[in-house]
């Protein structure tokens, strides 16, 4: 099986992710037995050898 870990910046936010979908600034993903999660960000890097997805958070007005 080829699940991946998802990181938001340096922090791991999910393991064993089976699918990921990008819709504008929203990135939705899910594991086998949990409800899908949605975060705002962009894909910074996909590492197929390490089974990891690195997301970069979107900086907004709330981050000040």
Secondary structure, DSSP 4 states (H G I P E B T S, - for coil): ---EEEEETTEEEEEEEEEEEEETTEEEEEESSS--EEEEEEEEEEETTTTEEEEEEPP-GGG-
